[in-house]
Structure formats: structure tokens, C-alpha cells
Amino acid sequence: MQALMQDKPLLISSLIDHAATFHPETEIVTKTVEGPMHRTNYRELRNRSKRVANALKTLGVDFQDRIGTLAWNTHRHYELYFGVSGSGAILHTVNPRLFPEQLTYIINHAEDRVLFFDISFADMVKQLAPQLETVEAFVAMTDRKHMPDIDLPNLYCYEELMDAASDDYDWPEFDERTASSLCYTSGTTGNPKGVLYGHRSTVLHSLAQVAPDGFGLSSRTTMMPIVPMFHANAWGAPYSAPMAGAKVVLPGPHMDGESIYELMKEEKVTSSIAVPTIWMMLFQYLDATPETSLEKLSLNDVGVGGSAPPIAMIERFRKSGIDMIQAWGMTETSPLGVVNKPLPKHDSLSDEDMARLKTKAGRGVWGVEIKTVNDDGERLPWDGKTPGHVYVRGPWIASGYYRQEGGSKLDSEGFFPTGDIGTIDPDGFLQLVDRSKDVIKSGGEWISSIELENAAASHPEVAEAAIIGIAHPKWQERPLLIAVLKDNATIGKDELMSFLEEHVAKWWLPDDILFVDELPHTATGKLLKTKLREEYGDFKPITAG
């Protein structure tokens, strides 16, 4: 017997329709690429998104064509999120921080027909254009006054296209499993691979995000997604915010500590999401500017992902009354996989024990199944002790890559291999031990580079830390600590080693410590371990023997 329920497809256009209908005056605020602040609301965002859909028609865009963007977190990029996907085309957000060769590969591989770009990327687009095989039109996302002086074939001005387009447009209805957006992984080896999201998966993902044990968004939230809209769709915030009717604050390209602080203060931001390096920059600004403080902000919580935050970062936010919510996921998981929301049983934990709990990646949200397996694919117990390969399954988890790059990825049970090593405790909290390619195998035992890095970064004079494995004649591999010290730090190698002795098992201690001026990062802010291994992989520690 079939249920007697209406069959309405889950489409991204429904999100902006809902926000425009029930939260029409709620603001979307942007610190623009051109400089000035821009204010709009959900009603106007829907109207201009419909203009985008009509403008795409004039450019000859057909159903399921890929539309590329090289753009920051701005109101114009937000309009494309709904105008492109809502019309049935596929929004392809391109990470401008990648190498030119990778950008060329990604745009050609996706076969983008139109490329929208912010004016800060004009020179980049000019250099890329001769190699772009399928792009038929380029659109500078600005007004006529700020149009870049570059020679490109079929170059359009965004605001002129919008002025010429009507907002009289009916969103089409189609199968909810239709592709909606495309985002390529920022892999450190080989070519990036495309993850193709769908309307259904995106709407379901948004429902999980707004839930209390997700990120708990509501119409009372002022959300500032600092994580870029070209990085796994800003972790889904551009979709979950209109679902909840939340105010949205977009920082554009202005992501230095001062700009973030001032924008948060002015707009009374209550919730924000970013990678740890962004929060470190904010702290550096606060430390250098005595008249500023976290207490002067309206923040209730901040989300962090991409890499594990050091316990000192969690504690600093907590002491200012701000909850740091760690979440784990990846481009292939849309990206929400687990979120660290403690259970009622944890309310009585001491501050120290709670901070330790908060360093875990989190518990699975509804929609995501998770397991760990050994090298033979056998399930491991949820004892919080036994590390294994992390696999996930769910309606917003990738089943494979665009154009079948890399072949079939799912195991016999339909789970996707994440490439992470972790443990799961009896309460379902995932603790990441390492990436499978980064875990250090010493004497047949695993050493977690993540835990060692967190321990080193918890020292008040350490700004950032990285651990890599180096060859050892007896133990196969041993850890090497590479650290960046804060300004005016006085700590030396011996003092830092003594500090680590109080935080990790003795056999985990690094064989040596190197101090450097900076560490390399990927285009999404993660530590670039491959470069560190290339540079220091043959390093001979003084204690090795």
C-alpha cells in the first residue's frame, strides 16, 4: 500500500522560495570585492536568482550544462547558487587557490560552458582562457564601472546581464536526483576528482545541518560562513541558512583577522564556520590589538573542520563563552559526516574532560552511517581504542567520482572509504587518528600525527605544528615534529620535548624537532604533508640509532 502523501521533489529552488516567502526581510550582507558593504534580503535574492536563470538562457545554457565560478563568498555568488541549480544547470565552484594547471584541468574536465569570475581573478582568467576548451562566455561579476580591462572573447558584465534579464521565471520541476552542483577534491596527488551533488542530497544535508545536533541554525541565527563557497559549497551553509531563515554575512575576499573581527562585531554574528587557520589568524589579531576581545562579539558558537583544532583553541573560545563545534567530513560527504555535540551524560564532565571530548571529530548525524574496518575489511568494535579505516554511507555521501574517475569506490556493503584512520567509542564519537597516508607505523604500532600535533600546538608559544614520519633503521618509522613558534617565543627544543612528555606516551615522542618560519598548506587550508615529506623525509634525527 502506498502512502497518501503528496509527491513533491526535493529541489534547491524550494530553499530560496521558502526563505523569500517566510523570511523576506532577513538580510544577506556582503563585504564586496570592490570594497563597499552590500545589503540585500531573501526576497531580493530570489528575484535576482531568477534573473540569473533568465540570463543563462540568453547565453544559450541548457539543462544540466556546467557553469563554472571563480568567486569569493559574495551576494552575487549566492545568486548563482540558486539561479544556476534552480534552473536545472549544474553549478561548478572552482577553487582559485589551485595551481593554473589544475584549474585548466578541472574546467576542461567539467566541460564548463560559461565561467563567472570575481574581478580579483581577472588576470588569472585571462591567462587560463586560451587553454579552456569548452568555455563559450566569460562573465565578470561586477558592474560596468569596475569591469576589468582584459581582452577576452565573449566577455560580459554581470550587472548588465542582470539588468537586461527579467525576474519573471518559474522554477522548473524535475527529478530530485538530478545533479545540482559539482566540486572537485583538492587532492595532494594526481588530478582532482569531481564530486557531483544532487538536489535531493543537498536538501537532506541541509535538514541535518539545521537540526540541534547538527549546527542548530534558526531564524535567530546570524551565520557568517568564512569557509569559501568554492570549498564543498561552504560546508552547505548557503543552503541550510535559507532553510532556517538565518541572516547571512559574507566576508568576500576579506579574511584577515581584523576584517573578520570587525565584520562579526558590526553585524552581530552569532555563528560562524572556518578552518583552524582562520581562527588562528583571528587570535593573532586579538593578541596584537589589546582593545579587542572575543567577549565584545555576539558569537555563541563557531564551527571548525578541515583539520583538527588544537585543544588550546577550543579552550580559548570556551573561556569567552563561545562553543567551538568540531565537525568532520570531506568533499565526498557534502561535507557533513559527524558533529561533536556532547550528550546529556557529559554535562557533569570537568572542563578538562569536556575539552578532551571536544577534540573528537563527533558523532554521526541522522543520515550518515559509519564504521571502522581492519586491513581485511572486517568491522572493528566501538571501544574507543581500536583504530581502523573509516567508511561512511548515506544519502549525501558520494557513490563515486564524476566521469567514473578512479573506478568503483564503494565496498560490498555500499560504504565509501574516507582514507581516514580512526576509532569509535561506545557513544558513537569518532576520533580521527590520522589520514591513512599520514599515520606513522613505528615498531608495528600506530602513532597518531593528529594527536601529536595537537599536543605540540597546546604549548602557549607554539603557533602551528606538523608531524611526519621519517625512516628509522629499527622501528621502520619515527615521528619528526616541525613547528612554527609564535612571535617573541623563547622555547627551545628541549623545553618543548619536556612539555610533550607530559601529554603523550613516551614512545610517541618525536625523534627530533625542527623550528621553521611557516608550514605549507593546501588550497583548502590543510597542512600539506606531501611537501613536508619531500623536504624532510630523508632527515636524520639526532636521537635515531
N, C-alpha and C positions, 0 to 999 in steps of 0.2 A: 504493500500500500504506500503510495506516495503522499508526502505531506502536503497540506493545503496552504502553502506559503507562496507569496509572490516571488517570482524568479527574476531578481534584479542583479545584473552583473556588477561585480566589484571593480569599479573603474576609478582612475586617479582624478578624473574630472569631477567625481562626486565630492571629493575633498574640498576643492575650491568652491564648488556650489554650496556646500554646507556652510563654510566659513562666511561666504558672501551673503547668505540668507540669514544666518543666526548671529553672526558677529561682524556685520558690515562695517562698523566704525573702528574696529580693532586695528591698531596701527602696524605697519611694516616700515621700519626706519632703517635707512642706509647711510653710511658714511661713504660717499661715492668715490669712484676712481678719480673723477675730476676735482674732488675736494669738498664741495659743499654737502650739507646734510640734505637728504631727500626723505619726505614723508608721504606715505600713501596708506591705504587700508585694504581690507579684503574685498570690499565691493569693487574698488577701482582695480585691484589686482586681477579679479576675474574678468572685468571688462577689457583690460589690456591683454590678458592672456587670450581672449577671443580675437582681439586684433592680430596677435601673433599667428593664430591659426589661419586667419584670412590672408595675412601677409605671406605665409608659407605657400598658399595656393597660387598666389601671383608669381612666386618663384618656381612654380612647377613641381612642388613637393607632393609625392604620392603616399598612400597608405604604406606604413612600415619602412619608408625611407629613413636613413640615418642622418641626423642633424648634429653636427659637432659644435662644441663650445670650448673656448679657451677663455675662461672668465672667473672672476672672484665672486664672493658672496655679496650680491647686489640685488636690488629690486628688478633690474632688467633680466638678470639670470633667473630670478624667481619666476618671472613671467614666462620664460621659455620652459621651465619645469612643467607648467600646466598647458601652455599653448601648444607645445610640440607633442607631448604624450597624450594630452586630451584629444588632439585631432587624429590620433592613430599612428603618428610617426614615432620614431624612436630617438630619444634624447641621448646623445653620446657626449658625456662630460669628459674632457681631455685634461690630464694633469700637466700644466705648463711647466712644472719643475723637472720634467723628464728631459733626457738628452734629445737633441734635434733628430738624431737617427731613430730614436724610439717614437717620437711624436709622428714622424713621417710614416713609420711602420703602422702605428695604431690607426691613424686617419685613413690610410690606404686599405688596411685590413678591414676596417669597418665599412669602407666604401661610403664615407660621408658625402652627401650631395651639396650641403651648404655648411659653411663654417662661420659661426658667430664668434667675435672676439672683442675683449676689452682693449681700449686704446693703449694700455700699458704693454700689450703684447703685439703691437703693430709691427715693429721691426722683426720680431720672431716670425710672424705670419708672412711677411714679405720674403724672408729667407726660405721658409718652408714651401711657399706657393708653387715654385717650379717643379717640385717633387710630388705634389699632391695630385694623384691620377684621376680622382673622381669628383673633386670639389668643383662645382659649376658657378658658385656665387660666394662672395665674402661679405659679411655684414659687420661693420664697426659699431659696437654697442655704445653709441653716444649720439649727441645732437650735431647739427651742421657746424656750429661754432667750434667744436672740439675734434672735428674729423682729422685723422692723421694724414699727413702729406706723403702718401706712399702710392706707388704705381702698381695696382693690382687689377687683374681682369674682373669685370662684373663686381665692382666694389659698391656696396650700398651703405647708406646711413640708416641706422636702426630707427631713430626717431622719425625720419622722413617716411620710412616704410610703415611705421605705426600710424602716422598722421593720415596716410593715404588709405589705410585699411579701416574697415567698419568693425564695430563690436557686436554687430548683429550676426550671431553664429550659434547654431545648435550643436552641442557636443554630440558626436555620433555614438551609437551603442554598438558594441562588438563583443566578441568572446573575451571574458575576463582573463583568460590565459594568454592573451595577446602580449607580445613583448612591448615594454614601455620605455626602458632605458638601458643603456649599455655603459659599463665601466670596466676599464682594464686594470688588472692587478699590477702592482709596482714591484714585480719580481726582481730579485737581485741577480738572477742568472737566466739566460735565454730571453726570448722575446716576451713582452707582456701578453697575458691571455685575457680575453673578453668574458665578462660575466653579464649575462643577459637577463635583466629583471623583467617581471611581468606586472600587469595591473593588479591581478589577484594577490600575488605575493607581496606587493608593496602596500596594499590596503591592510592585509592581515598583519604585516610587520608593524604598521602604524598603530593598530589596535593594541599590540603587545607593548609598544613604546609608551602609550599614554596611560597604561594601567599602573596602579600604585606600586606594584613590584617590578615595573619597568622603570620609566623615568618620571611617572606621575605628573604628566602635563595636564593643565586645565586652563579655563578662560582667565584664571587669576595669575597665570604664569607669564613672565616676560622672558622669552627664550633668546639667547644670543649664541647661535652656532658659530663658533670660531673655526672648528674643523671645516675645511673647504668643501664647497658644493661639488668639487670635482673629485673628492675622496669618498667613495662609497656613498654618494648622494648625501654628503654632510651627515652621515650616520642615520639618515632617514628623517631628520628634524624638519626639513621643508614640507614633508607630508604629514607628520604627526602634529605639528603646530596648528595647521588649519583644522585638522580633525578635532582638536581640543578647543579651538578658538583662542589660542595663545597669541599674545603680542610677539612680534619677531623683530630682533635688532641685528642688522647685518653689518659687519665691520669693513666690507670691501677689502682692499689690499692693506689696510692699516692694522697690522697685527703685532706691532711692537708693544712693549709693556705699558708705556704711557698712554697710547691710543686706546688700548683695551680698557685700562683703568678709567680713563675719562669718559669713554662711551658707556661703560657699565654704570658709572656714577650718575651721569646725566639722564640716562634712560631708565634708571632704577631696575636694572636687570636682576631677576631673581634666580635664573637658572642658565647655565652655560655648559658647553661641551668642547673639549680640546684635547690634544695630545699633551703628555707631560712637559715637553719642551716649551710649550706656550705658557704653562703655569710657572715654569722656572723663570721665563722672561718677565712675567708679572711680578714675581717675588724680587727679582733683581731691581726692578724699577722701584718697588716699595722700599727696599733696603737703601736705595740711593736717594730717596726722597722722604725725609722724616715726617713731613706734614701729611703724607698719605697713609692709609691703613685699610686692611680688609674690613674693619669694623665700620668704615664710612660707606661701604657698599650695601646694597639691599639683597645680596646673594643669600639664598637659602641652601643651594646645593650646586656643585659643579660635577660634571661627568668627565671621566678620563678613560682613554682607551688607546690603542695603538701599541703601547708598551706599558709594562707595569710601573705604577708610580712608587717612588721610594716612601717608606713609612714616615719619614720626616715631612714630606709634602702633605700626606694625609693628616698628620698631627697639627701642622700649622693651620690648615683650614679649620680643623675641629676646634682648636683653641679660640678661633674667631667666630665660632657658632655656625660654621658652614660645613655641610656634609659633603665629603668627596665620595662620589659613587663610581666605583670602578665597574667597567663592563668589558666583556671580551667578545670579539667577533672578527670577521675578516670580510673582504670584498665579497667573497663567495657565500657569506651568510647574511647579506643585505644591510647592515652587518651584525644585527643583534643576535647574540648566541646565549650569553649568560649575563646576569646583572647582580652586583653584590648588594643585596638588601637583606640585612640580618633578620632573623626570625624572632618572635616574641621571647623564646627561651634564652636569647642572647642579651636581653635588656639588662640583666644583672651583671654582665661582664665588667671587669675593671677597664679603665681607659686603655691600659696597656694591652690587655687581651682583646679588646674591641678593635684597636688599631691593627693588631696582628690578624684578626679575622678580615678586616677591610683590605688587607693586601692580597687576599684571594680574588680570583677573577670573578667569581659569583656563582649563583645558582641558575639553572636553566629556567627560562621563562616559558609560559604556555606556548606550544607550537614547536619547541625545539627539544628533541631527544638527544641524549649524549651518552657516550660510552668510552671506556678506555680498553685497549686490547694489547696483548703482548706481540712479539715479533711474528708469532704463528697465527695471529688473528683471533686468539681466544680472549673472551671477555675477562676483565680483571675486577676484583672486588672493590666496592666503595668503602675502603677502610682509611682513606686519607694518607696512606703510606706507600702503596704500590704504584709506581709510575708506569704509564703506558702511553700508547699512541691515542690521541684524542680524535674521535669520529663523531659527526653530528648528522641529524636527519630532521627534516621538517619542510613545511610548505613555502618557506622563503630561503631554503638552502639550495645552492646550485646543484644541478644534476650532472653538469659537465660544462665545458667552455665553448664559447662562440666558435662556430665552424668546426666543432669537434677537435679543436687543438688539444693534443695530449691524449686523445682517445677516451675510453670509458674510465670514469673515476670512482664510481660507487662500488662498495663491497657487496657481498651476496645478500645482505640484509637491507641494501639501499642506503647505507650510511656513507657520508662524504669524509675522506681523510683530510684533516686540517693541517697536517705537518707539524702539529704541536705535541709535546710530551707533557703529561700532567697526571695528577692524582685527583680522585673524587672522594670526599669524605662522606660519612653516613647521612649527613643532612643535604647532600647533593651539591656542595660547594666545590667547584673546580679550582684546583691550584695548579697553575702552569709551572712546570719545571723548566721547560726550555722549548725552543724550536728543535725539531729532530736533527737539523743540520748543525745546531749550535751546542747541543748537550755535550758535556765533557765526560768521556769514559776513562776513568782512572782506576787501574787495577781491577777491572771488571765491574766497578761500581759507577753510578751516575752522579755527577756533580752538577747542580743547577746554576747556570750562569746568571739567571734572573735573581735567585736568592742572594748570590754573592754580590751582584751589582747593587741590590737594594741595601745590603749590609754596608757596603762601602759608601753609598750615597747618603746613608743616615748620619755619617760624620758631619758635624756642622761646618767643616772647612772644605768639604768635597762638593763641587758643583755638579759633576756628572761622572759616571763610571761605566766601564765596559769590561767584560770578561771574555777572553777567547782561550781555546785550548791550544797548547803547543806540545810538540812531540817530546816524549821522555823515554830514555832507554830501558827503564824498568817498568814504569807504570803506564806506558802507552801514551797517555795524555796527562798534562797537568794544567791548571789554570794560570793565566797571566792577567794581572789587573792593570788596566790602562785608565788613568784618572785625570780629570781636569779639576784643578783646585780653584776655589773662589778667590777673588781679589784680596790681597793682603793676608792670604793664608800663610801659616808658618809651619804647618805639619810636615814631617818628613816621612820617609819610607818606614822606618822602624816604628814610629808612633802609630801610623795607620795600620801596620800589621798587628800591633798590640791591641788596637781597637777591634780589629776583625776577630781576634782570638776570643773576645767576649761575646761574639754574635754567631759564629758558625763552628762546626766541628773542626777539630784541629787538622784532620786530613783533607779538609776542603780549602785550607788556607792557600792563597796563590803562591807559586814558587818565586815570583818577583812582582814588583810594582813599578810601572813607568808613569811619569807625570808628563802630560802633553798640554799644549795650549788649547786644542779643540779636538772633538771627535767627529768623524764623518757620519752623515745621516742620509737616509733615503729620501726620495721626493715626498714621502708622507711623514717624515719626522722620526722614523725609527733608526736605531743605530745600524750603521752599515758594516756588519760583521765581516762580509766578504773582503772589503777593503782593508780592514784591520788585520785579517788573516794573511792577506797578500803582503802587507807591510811588516808584520811582526811574527808571522807564522814560524820563521826559522830562528826566532830569538832564543838565545841560550841563557836561561836564568842562572843567577849566581849560586842558587841553592841546589840546582839539579845535580844529580850524581848517581 
